Amino acid sequence: MSVLLKRLTFQLASKENLSFDKAEKMAKTILIKRGHLNEDGTATYRGAVRGAMTPLQRHLDRKARYAKKKKKKRI
C-alpha cells in the first residue's frame, strides 16, 4: 500500500465514519483520478514524489497552486 493511499484511507475512515474497506476503495479511486496511483495500486512517479513530501511541503505546494488559480481568476 502506498503512503498516500494509507494516509488518505485513514483520513476518510475517521472523517466520514466509513469502514476501512469502503474508505480504501474511495481513497484508491480519488488517487487514481488525481494521477497519483496506478490501477494496480502502485504509486506513479507523481504519487511517489507527493508521498515523500512532509506535511509542511504538501501545505506549501497546495498554497502555491491555490495562489496560481486565484491570480488566473483576476485576469
NUBAMAR-655783 format. One record per atom (N, C-alpha, C): atom name; x, y, z; residue number from 1. Coordinates in Angstrom, 3 decimals, always signed. Example, Ala and Ser with C-alpha at 12.3 -4.5 7.8 and 13.67 -1.06 7.14 Angstrom:
2
N;+13.190;-5.690;+7.800;1
CA;+12.300;-4.500;+7.800;1
C;+13.200;-3.300;+7.800;1
N;+12.850;-2.250;+7.080;2
CA;+13.670;-1.060;+7.140;2
C;+12.900;+0.030;+7.870;2
This chain:
75
N;+0.857;-1.172;+0.000;1
CA;+0.000;+0.000;+0.000;1
C;+0.907;+1.240;+0.000;1
N;+0.625;+2.169;-0.896;2
CA;+1.445;+3.370;-0.978;2
C;+1.177;+4.269;+0.233;2
N;+2.102;+5.168;+0.474;3
CA;+1.999;+6.071;+1.617;3
C;+0.768;+6.962;+1.472;3
N;+0.548;+7.476;+0.256;4
CA;-0.614;+8.339;+0.025;4
C;-1.921;+7.588;+0.243;4
N;-1.989;+6.369;-0.242;5
CA;-3.207;+5.572;-0.099;5
C;-3.494;+5.292;+1.370;5
N;-2.463;+4.954;+2.109;6
CA;-2.641;+4.664;+3.535;6
C;-3.124;+5.907;+4.284;6
N;-2.480;+7.052;+4.014;7
CA;-2.836;+8.287;+4.716;7
C;-4.264;+8.711;+4.389;7
N;-4.622;+8.702;+3.095;8
CA;-5.964;+9.118;+2.697;8
C;-7.021;+8.144;+3.205;8
N;-6.713;+6.862;+3.240;9
CA;-7.655;+5.869;+3.760;9
C;-7.987;+6.162;+5.216;9
N;-6.974;+6.408;+6.025;10
CA;-7.217;+6.688;+7.442;10
C;-7.956;+8.014;+7.629;10
N;-7.645;+9.006;+6.791;11
CA;-8.347;+10.280;+6.890;11
C;-9.828;+10.123;+6.568;11
N;-10.131;+9.398;+5.489;12
CA;-11.528;+9.195;+5.103;12
C;-12.278;+8.358;+6.124;12
N;-11.624;+7.329;+6.640;13
CA;-12.272;+6.457;+7.616;13
C;-12.645;+7.226;+8.871;13
N;-11.774;+8.110;+9.325;14
CA;-12.069;+8.841;+10.557;14
C;-13.023;+10.010;+10.306;14
N;-12.837;+10.721;+9.195;15
CA;-13.656;+11.901;+8.928;15
C;-15.077;+11.537;+8.508;15
N;-15.212;+10.556;+7.655;16
CA;-16.516;+10.186;+7.103;16
C;-17.182;+9.032;+7.858;16
N;-16.524;+8.515;+8.874;17
CA;-17.025;+7.368;+9.644;17
C;-17.338;+6.178;+8.738;17
N;-16.403;+5.863;+7.847;18
CA;-16.552;+4.747;+6.926;18
C;-15.795;+3.544;+7.452;18
N;-16.182;+2.370;+6.977;19
CA;-15.404;+1.189;+7.301;19
C;-14.079;+1.282;+6.550;19
N;-13.098;+0.529;+7.003;20
CA;-11.771;+0.602;+6.392;20
C;-11.823;+0.205;+4.922;20
N;-12.602;-0.822;+4.583;21
CA;-12.690;-1.286;+3.189;21
C;-13.296;-0.218;+2.276;21
N;-14.377;+0.402;+2.714;22
CA;-15.014;+1.451;+1.906;22
C;-14.096;+2.657;+1.755;22
N;-13.428;+3.028;+2.851;23
CA;-12.517;+4.170;+2.805;23
C;-11.349;+3.888;+1.872;23
N;-10.860;+2.656;+1.876;24
CA;-9.744;+2.295;+0.999;24
C;-10.154;+2.346;-0.471;24
N;-11.344;+1.853;-0.791;25
CA;-11.826;+1.902;-2.174;25
C;-12.017;+3.345;-2.636;25
N;-12.569;+4.188;-1.760;26
CA;-12.785;+5.586;-2.104;26
C;-11.446;+6.303;-2.293;26
N;-10.506;+6.044;-1.398;27
CA;-9.192;+6.672;-1.488;27
C;-8.473;+6.247;-2.764;27
N;-8.570;+4.977;-3.114;28
CA;-7.923;+4.479;-4.329;28
C;-8.513;+5.154;-5.561;28
N;-9.828;+5.311;-5.593;29
CA;-10.489;+5.980;-6.715;29
C;-10.035;+7.433;-6.826;29
N;-9.962;+8.122;-5.713;30
CA;-9.541;+9.523;-5.701;30
C;-8.114;+9.662;-6.207;30
N;-7.220;+8.814;-5.712;31
CA;-5.810;+8.918;-6.091;31
C;-5.566;+8.522;-7.540;31
N;-6.330;+7.583;-8.066;32
CA;-6.212;+7.223;-9.477;32
C;-6.663;+8.390;-10.339;32
N;-7.751;+9.044;-9.942;33
CA;-8.264;+10.188;-10.687;33
C;-7.263;+11.347;-10.685;33
N;-6.567;+11.539;-9.572;34
CA;-5.564;+12.608;-9.472;34
C;-4.265;+12.265;-10.212;34
N;-4.067;+10.987;-10.527;35
CA;-2.850;+10.577;-11.211;35
C;-1.718;+10.203;-10.268;35
N;-2.026;+9.965;-9.012;36
CA;-1.013;+9.601;-8.031;36
C;-0.884;+8.090;-7.861;36
N;-1.807;+7.337;-8.433;37
CA;-1.829;+5.889;-8.246;37
C;-2.194;+5.219;-9.559;37
N;-1.570;+4.070;-9.827;38
CA;-1.934;+3.267;-10.992;38
C;-3.136;+2.391;-10.640;38
N;-3.730;+1.796;-11.652;39
CA;-4.897;+0.926;-11.434;39
C;-4.584;-0.244;-10.499;39
N;-3.340;-0.750;-10.552;40
CA;-2.986;-1.906;-9.719;40
C;-2.612;-1.516;-8.281;40
N;-2.656;-0.226;-7.964;41
CA;-2.407;+0.220;-6.604;41
C;-0.990;+0.683;-6.343;41
N;-0.125;+0.638;-7.355;42
CA;+1.237;+1.127;-7.174;42
C;+1.278;+2.628;-7.434;42
N;+2.207;+3.289;-6.796;43
CA;+2.317;+4.743;-6.925;43
C;+2.953;+5.110;-8.263;43
N;+2.435;+6.152;-8.883;44
CA;+3.062;+6.707;-10.084;44
C;+4.244;+7.567;-9.625;44
N;+4.980;+8.121;-10.571;45
CA;+6.102;+8.990;-10.200;45
C;+5.598;+10.174;-9.383;45
N;+4.526;+10.810;-9.865;46
CA;+3.951;+11.956;-9.140;46
C;+3.501;+11.541;-7.750;46
N;+2.921;+10.355;-7.638;47
CA;+2.458;+9.868;-6.343;47
C;+3.601;+9.577;-5.394;47
N;+4.696;+9.043;-5.927;48
CA;+5.860;+8.761;-5.088;48
C;+6.478;+10.055;-4.578;48
N;+6.553;+11.062;-5.448;49
CA;+7.104;+12.358;-5.037;49
C;+6.208;+12.986;-3.975;49
N;+4.910;+12.942;-4.208;50
CA;+3.946;+13.527;-3.260;50
C;+3.985;+12.788;-1.924;50
N;+4.120;+11.464;-1.969;51
CA;+4.168;+10.663;-0.752;51
C;+5.426;+10.905;+0.063;51
N;+6.508;+11.329;-0.604;52
CA;+7.771;+11.583;+0.098;52
C;+7.813;+12.967;+0.739;52
N;+6.829;+13.811;+0.424;53
CA;+6.805;+15.164;+0.993;53
C;+6.397;+15.131;+2.466;53
N;+6.914;+16.102;+3.201;54
CA;+6.496;+16.269;+4.594;54
C;+5.170;+17.027;+4.599;54
N;+4.459;+17.033;+5.699;55
CA;+3.207;+17.797;+5.755;55
C;+3.400;+19.282;+5.422;55
N;+4.505;+19.863;+5.863;56
CA;+4.765;+21.267;+5.562;56
C;+4.976;+21.478;+4.061;56
N;+5.702;+20.569;+3.417;57
CA;+5.930;+20.682;+1.976;57
C;+4.622;+20.551;+1.208;57
N;+3.754;+19.634;+1.630;58
CA;+2.458;+19.481;+0.962;58
C;+1.621;+20.738;+1.147;58
N;+1.670;+21.329;+2.341;59
CA;+0.937;+22.563;+2.617;59
C;+1.408;+23.683;+1.694;59
N;+2.719;+23.852;+1.573;60
CA;+3.264;+24.906;+0.720;60
C;+2.929;+24.657;-0.747;60
N;+2.902;+23.394;-1.162;61
CA;+2.553;+23.053;-2.540;61
C;+1.092;+23.404;-2.831;61
N;+0.194;+23.063;-1.908;62
CA;-1.216;+23.416;-2.078;62
C;-1.394;+24.925;-2.100;62
N;-0.689;+25.621;-1.228;63
CA;-0.785;+27.072;-1.147;63
C;-0.323;+27.719;-2.455;63
N;+0.755;+27.218;-3.030;64
CA;+1.271;+27.761;-4.290;64
C;+0.290;+27.509;-5.431;64
N;-0.291;+26.319;-5.483;65
CA;-1.259;+26.012;-6.544;65
C;-2.513;+26.865;-6.404;65
N;-2.957;+27.095;-5.173;66
CA;-4.135;+27.909;-4.949;66
C;-3.878;+29.353;-5.370;66
N;-2.685;+29.858;-5.077;67
CA;-2.336;+31.238;-5.440;67
C;-2.334;+31.407;-6.955;67
N;-1.870;+30.414;-7.701;68
CA;-1.860;+30.484;-9.162;68
C;-3.286;+30.532;-9.702;68
N;-4.167;+29.715;-9.149;69
CA;-5.556;+29.694;-9.605;69
C;-6.248;+31.016;-9.288;69
N;-5.921;+31.591;-8.138;70
CA;-6.548;+32.848;-7.727;70
C;-6.118;+33.983;-8.659;70
N;-4.843;+33.995;-9.081;71
CA;-4.354;+35.027;-9.997;71
C;-5.031;+34.917;-11.367;71
N;-5.270;+33.691;-11.825;72
CA;-5.904;+33.496;-13.129;72
C;-7.317;+34.056;-13.135;72
N;-8.027;+33.973;-12.032;73
CA;-9.398;+34.466;-11.967;73
C;-9.461;+35.995;-12.061;73
N;-8.438;+36.663;-11.558;74
CA;-8.423;+38.125;-11.572;74
C;-8.224;+38.685;-12.976;74
N;-7.512;+37.992;-13.810;75
CA;-7.160;+38.490;-15.136;75
C;-8.350;+38.463;-16.065;75
